Amino acid sequence: MRTDTTVRDVMHREFLGVSESDRLSDATALLVDEGTDCLVVVRGGEPVGRLGCRDALAALLDAEGTNGGGDADGDRDELTVGSVMKSPLPTVSPDDSLAAAEERLVAEGVDRVVAVDEGEAVGVVTAGDALAAGAPRTGDVAREAVVDDRSL
């Protein structure tokens, strides 16, 4: 990995965000439709929480199980993202080094961080993004490096 790589260089500028007031059933559909396991919960543009697929599923199952024989769909439709969301993901600045973001991922035990600029979420960096940015490249440059290492 290049030492001058920043969060801005690798962050996803388009990420999935929902509001606290969104219905949990709609957010769950978004998780499924987009094939992701986590949504950033924002208030305005500020990240205030996260909704993981396990949290969403647990809440939906609880609503169904505690229904007492009534209308399970009605109970589920009343749930909001805000009633289920967990604490916000760790944040980094877009100008932080990618190494700093990697340290944050490891230290916090999470698989993604939110890039925040002037209080607003502007991107997301996943552990996979960090790995890909540091992975050796294929092609002639990678082969030359292997050949040069063997001649030492």
C-alpha positions as CSV (number, residue, x, y, z in Angstrom):
1,M,0.0,0.0,0.0
2,R,1.2,3.5,-0.8
3,T,1.7,5.5,2.4
4,D,0.0,8.6,0.8
5,T,-3.3,6.8,0.2
6,T,-6.1,8.6,2.0
7,V,-9.6,7.6,3.0
8,R,-10.9,9.9,0.2
9,D,-9.0,7.8,-2.3
10,V,-10.9,4.5,-1.5
11,M,-14.2,5.5,0.2
12,H,-17.5,4.8,-1.4
13,R,-19.2,8.1,-2.0
14,E,-22.5,6.4,-2.6
15,F,-23.5,4.5,0.5
16,L,-26.8,3.2,1.9
17,G,-28.3,5.5,4.5
18,V,-31.6,5.6,6.2
19,S,-33.4,7.9,8.7
20,E,-34.4,7.1,12.2
21,S,-38.0,7.6,11.3
22,D,-37.9,5.1,8.4
23,R,-40.0,2.0,8.9
24,L,-37.9,-1.0,9.8
25,S,-39.6,-3.1,7.2
26,D,-38.6,-0.6,4.5
27,A,-35.0,-0.6,5.7
28,T,-34.9,-4.4,5.9
29,A,-36.1,-4.5,2.3
30,L,-33.3,-2.1,1.3
31,L,-30.8,-4.4,3.1
32,V,-32.1,-7.4,1.1
33,D,-32.4,-5.6,-2.3
34,E,-28.9,-4.1,-2.1
35,G,-27.3,-7.3,-0.7
36,T,-25.6,-5.5,2.2
37,D,-25.5,-6.2,5.9
38,C,-25.4,-2.7,7.3
39,L,-27.0,0.7,6.7
40,V,-25.8,4.0,8.1
41,V,-28.5,5.8,10.0
42,V,-28.3,9.6,9.4
43,R,-30.1,12.6,10.8
44,G,-29.8,15.2,8.1
45,G,-26.3,14.2,7.0
46,E,-24.9,13.4,10.4
47,P,-24.3,9.7,11.2
48,V,-26.2,8.8,14.3
49,G,-26.4,5.0,14.2
50,R,-26.2,1.8,12.3
51,L,-28.7,-0.8,11.3
52,G,-27.2,-4.3,10.9
53,C,-29.1,-7.1,9.3
54,R,-29.0,-9.2,12.5
55,D,-30.5,-6.4,14.5
56,A,-33.2,-5.9,12.0
57,L,-34.0,-9.6,11.8
58,A,-34.0,-9.9,15.6
59,A,-36.4,-7.0,16.0
60,L,-38.8,-8.3,13.3
61,L,-38.8,-11.8,15.0
62,D,-39.4,-10.2,18.4
63,A,-42.3,-8.3,17.1
64,E,-43.8,-11.4,15.6
65,G,-43.1,-13.5,18.7
66,T,-44.4,-11.0,21.3
67,N,-47.5,-10.3,19.3
68,G,-49.7,-12.6,21.4
69,G,-51.7,-13.8,18.4
70,G,-52.6,-10.4,17.0
71,D,-51.6,-8.9,13.7
72,A,-47.9,-9.5,13.4
73,D,-47.6,-7.4,10.2
74,G,-49.1,-4.5,12.1
75,D,-46.6,-4.7,14.9
76,R,-43.7,-4.9,12.4
77,D,-45.0,-2.0,10.5
78,E,-44.9,0.2,13.6
79,L,-41.2,-0.5,14.2
80,T,-38.8,2.3,13.1
81,V,-35.1,2.2,12.4
82,G,-34.6,4.5,15.4
83,S,-36.1,1.9,17.7
84,V,-33.7,-0.8,16.6
85,M,-30.5,1.0,15.5
86,K,-27.2,0.5,17.4
87,S,-24.5,3.0,18.1
88,P,-22.9,4.8,15.2
89,L,-20.0,3.3,13.3
90,P,-16.6,4.9,14.0
91,T,-15.8,7.9,11.9
92,V,-12.7,9.1,10.1
93,S,-12.0,12.2,8.1
94,P,-11.7,11.8,4.3
95,D,-8.2,13.3,4.6
96,D,-7.0,10.7,7.1
97,S,-4.5,8.2,5.9
98,L,-5.9,4.8,4.9
99,A,-3.5,3.4,7.6
100,A,-5.4,5.4,10.2
101,A,-8.7,4.0,9.0
102,E,-7.3,0.5,9.1
103,E,-6.2,1.0,12.7
104,R,-9.7,2.3,13.5
105,L,-11.3,-0.8,11.9
106,V,-9.2,-3.1,14.0
107,A,-9.3,-1.2,17.2
108,E,-13.1,-0.8,17.1
109,G,-13.7,-4.4,15.8
110,V,-15.9,-3.2,13.0
111,D,-16.0,-4.0,9.3
112,R,-16.6,-0.4,8.1
113,V,-16.0,3.2,9.1
114,V,-17.9,6.3,8.0
115,A,-16.0,9.2,6.5
116,V,-17.3,12.5,7.9
117,D,-16.6,16.0,6.7
118,E,-17.9,19.0,8.5
119,G,-20.4,16.8,10.5
120,E,-21.8,15.1,7.4
121,A,-21.3,11.5,6.2
122,V,-19.6,11.7,2.9
123,G,-18.5,8.1,2.4
124,V,-17.9,4.6,3.8
125,V,-14.7,2.5,3.8
126,T,-15.0,-1.2,4.4
127,A,-12.4,-3.6,5.6
128,G,-12.5,-5.1,2.1
129,D,-11.7,-1.7,0.6
130,A,-8.7,-1.3,2.9
131,L,-7.5,-4.8,2.0
132,A,-7.9,-4.2,-1.7
133,A,-6.0,-0.9,-1.6
134,G,-3.1,-2.6,0.1
135,A,-3.2,-5.8,-2.0
136,P,-0.3,-6.5,-4.4
137,R,-1.3,-5.7,-7.9
138,T,-1.2,-8.3,-10.6
139,G,0.5,-7.9,-13.9
140,D,4.1,-7.0,-15.0
141,V,4.9,-4.8,-12.0
142,A,4.0,-7.6,-9.5
143,R,6.0,-10.2,-11.5
144,E,9.0,-7.9,-11.6
145,A,8.9,-7.5,-7.9
146,V,8.9,-11.3,-7.4
147,V,11.7,-11.8,-9.8
148,D,13.8,-9.0,-8.2
149,D,13.2,-10.5,-4.7
150,R,14.4,-13.9,-5.8
151,S,17.7,-12.5,-7.1
152,L,18.6,-11.1,-3.7
